[in-house]
């Protein structure tokens, strides 16, 4: 505490970000401040604080800070540092998947429409998110049926390509085959974007006309498909909030807390239609609810398109958030502190959802803590590890008879998978099926990154876990000795008896199968195995695909890659219909029939 007292005296009056560290030097919390001196000192004053803050302060051994020019810059930096360090007192738990959007780049001469789950600042238009039982693929299908816009990513070149099946059945005007002018296609795109903005009238009229025509021709299966799509449009229209402007885009965000855990509910309204909502659990240590809500908003809109308006509670830091969106998104977003009318009713609905989710989530958060952070601390005690194993890396090897050998590295932070840090390795120097030598190659390549410029992307782990027994552990230990690695712990986990082998003793460590520490090791080991097997199958499938398709006349490298890009595996290509094969770039109906016939006759 003497170090902290001295540092507190030197804190400046500037805005900035402060970083709390534990006794191992690991980042446990990141916060922003308008005045660093005032905010950081509050944590150490003997004043009443929420229980979650007291818990965090008890673990602070040191702190650092970074001065910024403005509080807006501090807010942006806080968000970036939370993404980088993933501190355990800045935890955001989402209850559902990322919702899909429909993306279109209107700067192109012939824009294509497709589904994405990632929002980027790339100048494209994003429509969505689509939630609440609305299937994004159905929306695209209606888009193509009604306006004949293209859904494929085929490059438009000066030389026309052969038109695909969608052109022949009237679902695309084939700009790739030069069958439509730029101005004509632009008119199609304009109608399509109007539909995505909530104007369903033209689509409903055309779908009803096609449904009746299909029924008259006794094509009842097609008529039923049109009927289902009309029902989906009716479902969308029924979600329109009549009291709101037809074209309003707004998110309603409510934050609730019990002083230990917190929850947020986000209701999404687009073009006056209630798309649905998402709930989030938070395990964090902000001093005020306003700061917690501001931090959530900046993190949430790192992955979502900001609307024109956000409705929030009155403790929201309104001027700061509005300035943040102007500065960082170049977009005007109005923060409304609703107190009456339909907007206040929507905020009340979001608040009720957040409160209900918090009540249901408390046990889930506690269980997650048992399975992750507490399991890491218990593992440190059980195995006498020198440091808390915050970053754990697990390695596995996969091959069949020494063919297509690959290695995997998966990363867990505080007991949870950090999938962005996973890495795959092709084994380059080992002949035959030698898992020991393959592990040595993978760990040599990994450990040589330590102390180099690449360590920023590949931080030093606290613990390395090997999938295997004492033999695998010994093989990797030799690499540690050759590279003089002494500050990383090393263990292995043998599958049959779930024995843990360490370097500190000849005997294995056996834990109860109910022990959360063992369950965590099993999770990371199984994840490394899954990741290695998936990579192996991808490589093996691609090699098999090349050998099989080489026997079909007219299939070269370009068309083979196009088939792999569309279907992913040889098995899916073999099961594809002629129509599905013909939709692949460069594969027409004639070649599709040849492929289908080849599989029927030879495989």
N, C-alpha and C positions, 0 to 999 in steps of 0.2 A: 504493500500500500504506500510505502514511502515514495516509490517511483511515480505512482499515480498522483500523490499530493503535489509533488514538484511540477509535474506536467500540467496540473490544473491551474497553477499560478501563471503559467506561460501561455495559456490559451488566448487567441486573438479575438477581436470583436468582429471579424469578417464572417461572411457566410461560408459554408463548406460542408464537408462530409466527415463524420467521425467513424472510426473502425475499432470495435472492441475485440480484444484478444484474450484467450484463456491462458492457463499456465504452460501449455505446450506451444504457444505462439500461433495458434490457429484462430482464424476469424470466426467469431460467434455471432456478431451483430454489426450491421451497417445502418447508419442513420444520417439524415441531413439536418442542417440547422441554418436559420437566418442569422443568428449570432452564435458562433461556436462556443464562446466563453460561457454564455448563459445556459445553453442547452446541455452541454456535457457535464457541467457542475451539478445540474439538477439530479443526475443519476446518483451522485455521491452525497447529497445533502440528506440530513436526517429528517425527512418529511414523508408523509404517507404516500405510498406508491401502489399501483396495482400489483397483485401477486405475481403476474407473469414478468413484470419488470424486476421485482425483488429477486426472483429466481435467476434472471439473467445477470444482475449486478453481482450476485454471490459467486459467479464464475469468471468475473473480469479480473485479469491479472495485469493488464496493460491496455493502452489505447494509442492509436495514431489518428491523425487528421490531415485532410487535404483542403486547402483554402481555394475557393472559387470566386469568380467575379460577382455572380449574382446567385440568389436562392434558386432560380430556375436551373442554372448550371449545376447547382448542388443536387437538385432533384434528379436531373438526368444522370449525373455521375453515381448517385446512390443506386439508381436502377441498374446501371451497368455493373457496379461492384457486387450487387446482390446476385446477378446472373453469373458473375465470375467466381465468387467464393461460396455461394449457396450456404450462407450462415444458418445455423440451426435455430436462431431466434428471429429469422425472417422467412419462416416457412409458409408457403401458400399451397394448400391441397385442393385440387379440383376434383369434383365428383363425377365428371363426365368427359367424353372425348371432345376433341376440337371439332367444331361444326364446319361443314363445307360451304364454300362460296363458289359462285360462277364468275370466271375471270374472262375479260376480253380486252385486247389492246387495240383501241380505236385509232391508233396512229398508223396501223398497218393499212395497206391498200385493200386487202381482203381479210378482215379479222376473223379469227376462229374463236369459238366459245368452248370452255372446258372447266372442269371441276378442280378446285385447289383447296387445301386446308391451311395454306400459309399466305399471310398478307405481307407484301413487300412494298417499299416505297419506290415503285418502278414506273409510275405514270399510267398504269393500267386501271380499268374500271373493275371494281369488285361488287357483286350483287349478292346479298345474303346478310347474315348467315341463315342457312336453311335448317330449321329445327322443328320440334313439335309434330313429328310424324310426316313431314313433307320430304319426299325423296328427291334429292337433287338431280338424279338421273332422269326421273320423270319430267322434271322441269326442262331439262335439256332436250328430252324426246319431244315434248310439246313444241319447244322452240324450233326444232328441225322440221317437224311435221307441218307446222303452221307457216314458217317464214323461210324454210329451205336454206338456212345458213349452215356453214360447214362446222363440224365438230372435230374434224381430224386436224393433225398438225403438219400435214403435207406442205412442203415448201412450194411457193408459187414462183415458177421460173419463166424465162422468156420462151423456152420451148414447152409447148403444151404436153401434159401427161395424158395417159389414157384414163378416161372417166371410169369411176368405180360404180359399184352396184347402187349406191345411194342416188346417183344421178338418174339411173334407169328407172328407179321406183319413185322418183319425184321428191326425194328428201333432201337433195342438195343441187344447187345450180352449177356445180363443178367449175369454180374459178380456176382450179389447177389445170383444167383442160381447156381454158379460155372460152368457156361456153356462156359466160356472162360478163358484161362490161363493168368497169369500176363503179360507174354512177348507179347502175341497176343494183349491184350488190350493196352499195352504200344505203340504198333505200330499204333493202331487206334488213340490214343491220339496224337501221333507225327504228323500224317496227319491232325488231327483236328486243332492243334495249328499252323501248316503251313498255313492252310486255313485262320485262324484268323489273321495271319501276312500278308495276302495279296495274297497268292497263290491260285487262284480260278480255275485253269485249270482242276484239277481232279473233282471238284464239278460240273463244267459246263458240262463236258463230261458225267458224270453219270446222272445228271438231264435231259439232252437232251435225253439220251437213255431211261430213265424211262418215259419221256413225250411221246415219239413216241410209246413206248410199250402200254401205257395207251390208247392212241388214237386208235391204232390198235384193242385193245380189247373193243373199244367203251365206255371206262370209261372216258367220256369227262370232267367231273367235276374234277377228279384227274389230268388229262392232263392239264387243265387250271391252277390248283394250281402249277404244275411243271413249266408251262410257266411263271407265275407271279414271281416265285422265280428266274428263269433265267433272267427275266427283272430286278430284284433287283440287281443281280450280275453285269449285264451290267451297271446299274446305278452307282454302286461302281467303276467299272473299268473306266467309263467315267470321274470320278472325279480325276483320276490320273494326277498329274502334270508332264508332260513328261520331263520338263527341270530339274527336281529333281531326285536324286537317288531313285530307286524303293523302297528301304527299309528305307528311312529316316523318323524319327519321330521328328517333330518340332512344336512348338507353336510360333505364331507371335503375339506380344503384343504391342499395341500402346496406348499412353496416350495423351489426349488433355484437355485443361482447358480454361475457360474464366475468371479466377481469382476469380470466385464466386463458380461455380460448375465445376465438371470434369467428364470425361467419359473415359472408357477403352474398347477397342475391342480386343478379343482374337480369332485368327484363328487357328484351330486345323488341323494338317496334320499328318496322320499316314500311314506308309508304302508308302509314296509318294502320298497318296490320300487325297484330301481336304475333311475332314469330315464335316466341317461347322464352324460356329463361334458364339460367345456370346458377348453381350455388357453389360456394367455395368455403372451405374451412381454413382458418388462419391460426397458426401457432407462432405468435410474434410478441415483441416487447416494446411497442411504441408507447411513449408517455401519454399521448392524447389520442382520442378517437379521430380527430381531424387529420393528424399525421398518418395514422393507420389507413384511413380511407384514401388519402392522397397517394400513399405508397402503392396501394392496391390499384388505383386507377392508372398510374404510370406503367405498372407491370402488365396489367390486363391489356392495355392498348398497344403494347409492344407486339401482340399477336392478333389484334383485331382492328378492323377499320373503325376509326372514330366517327360517330354520327354528328349531325349538325347541333344536337342538343343532348345534354346529360342532366337528368333530374336527380338531385341528391338531398341529403339531410342538411339542416342549417349549420351544423358544425363543420361542414366541408370547407376546405381552404379555397374558396371560389376564385379570387383574383390570381392566386398562384397557379392553379390548374389551367385557367383560361390563357394565361401568359405562356405556360408550358406548351400547350397545343399550338399557339401561334408561333412560338420560337422553334420547336422541334418538329412539328408536322406541317408548318406553313398553312395552317387551317384554323378558321374561326369556329370554335366550339363554345356554345353558350351553356354555362352552368346555371341551372334553375333551382332555386331553393323553394320548392313548392309548398304552399301553406293552405291552399284551398282549390276547389274545382277538381276536374278530372285528373290533373297531374298529381295533386295531393293524394287522390284515391289510388293512383298507380303506385305512388311511393309507399302508401300504407300496405298495399298488396305485396310489394317487394320486401318490406320490413317483416311482414308476417311470415313470408317464405324463408327469410334469413333466420328468424328466431326459431322456426320449426326445424330447420336444417341444423342449427347449432345444437339444439336439444338432442337430436338424433346422432350428431357427430361426435359428442364428447367421448363416448366409449370407444368409438372408432379411432379417434386421435390418440387416446391413451394406449390402445392396443398397438397402434402404429409405432408409438414411442417405445413400447416394450420390444417390438420386433426390429427396431432400427437402432436408435441412439443408445438405449439401455442395453441392447444386445452387444453393441460394440464395446461399451464400458465393461460388461461382464466378460467378454472375450479377453480383454486386456488383463483382467484379474486372473482368469482361469489359466491363461497361457503365459503369464508373467511377461507380457510385452512391455517394452520400455516406454512406449508412447501409446496414447489412445489411437486406435486404427481408423482414423477418419476416412482417408482415401485407401481403399483396398482394390487391388488388381488381381484378377484370376485368369489363368492361362490353361488352354486345352489344345490338343492336336487331333485332327481328323483325317483319315485316308482309308482307302480300301486296297489292301495288298501293296502298299507303297505308292499307289497311283493318286495323282492330284492331291498331294499333301498340303494341308493348310493349318494355320494356327489362329487362335482367337485370343483377344484380350478384352475382358469386360471390366468395367469400373463401377464400384459402389462408393457413394459418398454418404457418410453417416448411416450406413446400412441400407441405402436405397440406390437403385440402378441409375447411373448417369449415362444414358444411351448415346449422348453426343460425344462421349469420350471413348466409345468402343473402337477397337482397331482390329483389322484382319491382316494376316500375313500369308504370303505364298512361300512355301519352303523351297529354297533355292539351292542349297549346298548338300543336302542329304540324299543318299541313294537308298532305295528300298524302304521298307516299313520299319523305321527306327525312331520310335517316339521319344526316346531319351535324347538322341542327337537333334531331333526336330525342336524339342523344348529348349535345348541349349542354343540353337540358332536364333529362335524367337527372342529369348531373354537377352542374348548378346546384342541383338539389334535394338531392343527396347532400352536396355540399361546404358548403351553408348550415347543415348540422347541426353542423359543427365549431365549437367554442367555445360551444355551447349546452348545455342540460341533457341533450339527446339524445345527446351525445357518449359518455356512459356505455354506451349501447346500440350506438352506431356509432363505435367508436374510430378515431382518425386512422390511415390506412394509411401504410405506408412507400413503397409503390409502387402506382401505378394503371396498369393495362394496358388498352389499347383494342383491340378486334378490328377490324383494318383497316389501311390504309396511311397515307401521309403526310398525305392530306387529312383523314382522321378525327382524326389526331393534332393537326393545326393547329386544327381546329374546337374541340377540347377545350382546347387551349392558350389560346385566347381567353377561355374561362371561367375558367381559372386566373388569367389576368391581370386580368380584371374583378373577381374576388373576392380578389385579392392573395394567392393561395396560393403560397408560395415554399418550403415545407419538405416537399413531397411530390414524389417523383420520378414522371415520366410517360413511358411508352413505348407504342408500338403494334406489333402483330404482324400482318403481311400474309400471307394464307394461301397464295397460289400458290407463291411462292418462299421462304416462311417467313423473310421479311426482318424485322429488328427496326429500327424507327425511333426515334430519341431526339431530345431537344431540343438536344443538344450538338453535333450535326454534320449536314451536309446529306446525307452518304452513309449508306446503311443498313448495319447490322451483320449479317453472315451467319455462322452457326455450323454446324459439322458436324451432320448429322442424327443422329449417334451421341452428340452432346454432351448430358449429363444436364440442363444448364441450359436448352437448347432444348426438350428433352422435357418439362421441367416447365412451360415457357411454353405449349407445345402443350396440355398437360393442362388448364391453367386456362382457356385460350382455348376449347377444345372443350367444357369444362364450362359456360362462360358461354353458348355457342351452344346447347347442349342445353337448358339451363334456360330460355333465352328462347323457343326453339321450343316447349317443353312448355307454357309459359304462354300463348303465342299460340294453340296448338291448343285449349287448354281454353276460352279466350274465344271463339274462332271456332266451336268445336263447340257451345257453349252458344247462340250467336246463331243458328246454323243449326238447332239443335234447336227454338228458339222459333218460327222461321219455318215449319218443317215441321209441328210438332205443332199449330200454330194452325189447320191445315186439318182437324183431326179433331174432330168434334162431341163435346162432353163433356169435352175436355181444356182446363182453365184453368191459371192460373199455379201453383196449389198442386199439382195432379197432375203438371204438367210438371216442377216442381222435385223432386217425389218420384221421378219416373222418372230424372231426372239424378242424384239422390243415390244411387239403387240401381245404375244401370248405368254412370254416368260419362260416356259419349259417345253421340252419335246412332247411330254405327255399331253399337255393342253393343245398343242398343234395337231397331234394325232386324233384328238377327240373333236376338233373344230369342224363345223359344217362348211360346205362349199361357199356359202354366202359369207360366213365369217372370214374364211381365208381370202376371199376376193376383196374384202374391205381393207386388207393390208396394203400399204404403199408399195406400188410396183407389181402387185399380184392381181392380174385380171381374172375374169371368169374361166377362161380357157386353162390357164396355169393352175388355178385353184382346183379345177376338176382333175387335172393330171396329178396334183399332190394327193387329193383324196383317193384317187384310184390306186396310186402307188402304195399308200398305207394299207388299203384293203387287200391288195394282192401280195404284199411282201412282209407285212408286220402283223 
